[in-house]
Amino acid sequence: MVKPNKDHLEGMRCQWCGSYGPFNITVRLTIPIYDEGFDFPRSEDHTIYWDEDSPCQCNECDYDGNVHDFNVAVETEGHDEDPSST
């Protein structure tokens, strides 16, 4: 069994299938953009941000929700439908 996350995904687990990730999280990315373009991912001057309301999808079962829905403290009530049918 995979152990709970201890870094960027700490406290997260899919409430549908129990997977600890990876998850597809829609993030806000801040990087310097120049007239000539940008230098990413080599640029060290970038910030990646997400919060509890960021869209999130489980890579194992494709369950869609937001980061809050993947918090292991969230009750599993209401997750009795097959997520692929919505």
C-alpha positions as CSV (number, residue, x, y, z in Angstrom):
1,M,0.0,0.0,0.0
2,V,1.2,3.5,-0.9
3,K,2.0,5.6,2.2
4,P,0.4,9.0,2.7
5,N,2.0,12.0,1.1
6,K,4.5,14.0,3.1
7,D,5.5,16.9,0.8
8,H,3.5,18.9,-1.8
9,L,0.5,16.6,-1.6
10,E,0.5,16.1,2.2
11,G,-3.0,15.6,3.5
12,M,-4.4,14.7,0.0
13,R,-6.0,11.5,-1.1
14,C,-8.7,10.7,-3.7
15,Q,-11.9,10.3,-1.9
16,W,-13.2,8.1,-4.7
17,C,-10.5,5.5,-5.2
18,G,-8.1,6.2,-2.3
19,S,-5.1,7.0,-4.4
20,Y,-2.4,9.3,-3.0
21,G,-1.6,10.7,-6.4
22,P,-0.4,11.9,-8.6
23,F,-3.1,14.5,-9.2
24,N,-3.6,17.0,-12.0
25,I,-4.0,20.3,-10.2
26,T,-4.7,23.5,-12.2
27,V,-2.2,26.0,-10.9
28,R,-1.4,29.6,-11.3
29,L,2.1,30.1,-12.6
30,T,4.0,33.4,-12.4
31,I,7.1,33.7,-14.5
32,P,8.8,36.7,-16.1
33,I,7.7,37.3,-19.7
34,Y,9.9,39.3,-21.9
35,D,9.1,40.9,-25.3
36,E,11.3,38.1,-26.8
37,G,9.4,35.4,-24.9
38,F,10.1,33.5,-21.7
39,D,12.7,31.1,-20.3
40,F,10.8,28.4,-18.6
41,P,11.3,25.9,-17.0
42,R,15.0,27.0,-16.8
43,S,14.0,30.3,-15.2
44,E,14.5,30.2,-11.4
45,D,12.3,33.3,-11.0
46,H,8.9,31.6,-11.0
47,T,6.1,30.9,-8.6
48,I,3.6,28.1,-8.8
49,Y,0.5,28.5,-6.7
50,W,-2.7,26.6,-6.0
51,D,-5.2,26.7,-3.2
52,E,-8.2,24.7,-1.8
53,D,-10.4,25.9,-4.7
54,S,-8.0,24.9,-7.5
55,P,-9.4,22.3,-9.8
56,C,-8.0,18.8,-9.2
57,Q,-8.3,15.4,-10.9
58,C,-7.1,12.0,-9.8
59,N,-4.8,10.3,-12.3
60,E,-6.0,6.8,-11.2
61,C,-9.8,7.1,-11.5
62,D,-10.3,10.5,-13.2
63,Y,-12.4,11.8,-10.2
64,D,-12.8,15.6,-10.7
65,G,-13.2,18.1,-7.9
66,N,-11.1,20.8,-6.3
67,V,-8.1,20.5,-3.9
68,H,-10.5,20.7,-0.9
69,D,-12.2,17.5,-2.2
70,F,-8.9,15.6,-2.0
71,N,-8.2,16.6,1.6
72,V,-8.2,13.4,3.7
73,A,-10.2,15.2,6.4
74,V,-13.1,15.8,4.1
75,E,-16.0,13.4,4.6
76,T,-16.6,10.9,1.8
77,E,-20.4,11.5,1.9
78,G,-21.8,12.3,-1.5
79,H,-19.2,10.3,-3.4
80,D,-21.5,7.3,-4.1
81,E,-21.8,7.9,-7.8
82,D,-19.4,6.8,-10.4
83,P,-17.3,9.9,-11.2
84,S,-17.0,8.9,-14.9
85,S,-20.8,9.1,-15.2
86,T,-21.0,12.8,-14.5
